[in-house]
């Protein structure tokens, strides 16, 4: 996997978070930083889905968590991965390992599917077996592989030279009578004879129909020997090496499929590092092949790779608190944060770019970054940014709206020829209907988790928000929503979980809260019903509700 910087909004992203991630990644790409990729850790809300479909833009890649995975530590992948075809010789593979400086080499078939792993342990065991002095050298190979391994000049190739078979290697250096006795002890059609300028041995080999006759020293045999071989069943090869070197090289002519370790199974790119660590420990080479779902080789992962920095980094938009970030973010370097919320709990070990201004939308920030960098806003990005601003500011009516938001919205409206009010109404309406959606989906659609930590005593809580044109749909299902909020509260270990239901026609909100009974007396809002409060003129979670809740939590703790 190549180096990648993922741009994430918060893990339950609203429109502003998704739009900001897409627009910021595109800006970076236009500035020449092609490694930036927009991502999202949660589902698209109906509103966000409507916007991307309307303007025919693909939403960002869905990555639900960033716990360390194999792909994040791999180096070469796909065509860049070192490997060897199963039909190549052991000598070819060894030469490739030496040239590349690798200690392991995956073995693949003709289509690129992983078959086995060649490593020095199995390589050494195989060579010791081949060179066992207790028996004649006998190896699985083919005449073609012998030819390729020793770089021989073929005089003639007979009887299917590609066939892999068990061949006995005999060096014809003894007396002729002794050689005949040795050869007669074997099936001649399964024998390869290595000899020098010995006409008697050459003739006898051809007459005995040995599988192959290898002549050393680069000397072409007499014409009558060549003609005799061509009319018989013996392949004749001429090696430029001496007899000892030729014999040594032939011992490495077995195909790697015979020598490699097929017990080492492949792992997948999305396997967790935690899962593969025990497998790496068991692997003789402390390495594992990485394969696709259909078995294609993608690369190699080793214990040493896990000691290096991962090949991904992250940039955050529209949030700066760990509780709201994609799961697993603590494992990676954060490059930038662009936000418009309070400064939360994220800490880094090194300086980073941190842009945080009190404006109504992160989309406003991103649009201005294009202008500051003198980069024209692309035609497909400009309407998304406008939608992000209008969504987060309730068509520029929220208490969080600033003059900067209005100026940027006017600018985007001018270059897109989109009417602010008409587009804003379409955007808000697209996300305002609860309909048949489950209460769990509605609550998690734009849920943010917060933590108030004083004197080492942290209190967690969540606030979800949804905008509606008519709160009656919500009120009719109040009990369902309250039960779901309680489930969320218990599962997350929170003091309370709240749902802010904003009436976009009256610019006020209802707040439903599932809470520890001890905290409810500190909720100082007008009560409309059990666990339900009316918040007049409150439409902003960030600027209006959270500061009030922070004060109430402080009173509760004291």
PyMOL commands that set and color helices and strands:
alter all, ss='L'
color gray80, all
select helices_A, chain A and resi 15-30+46-54+70-72+78-80+90-100+120-130+143-150+176-184+188-190+199-207+223-230+243-250+256-259+273-282+305-307+322-324+329-331+362-372+379-392+403-416+420-430+439-445+472-475+478-492+517-520+541-557
alter helices_A, ss='H'
color red, helices_A
select strands_A, chain A and resi 4-8+36-40+61-62+83-85+104-108+114-119+137-141+153-156+165-172+191-195+212-215+235-238+267-268+287-291+297-302+312-317+334-339+353-356+447-454+457-468+496-503+508-515+526-529+532-535
alter strands_A, ss='S'
color yellow, strands_A
deselect
rebuild
show_as cartoon
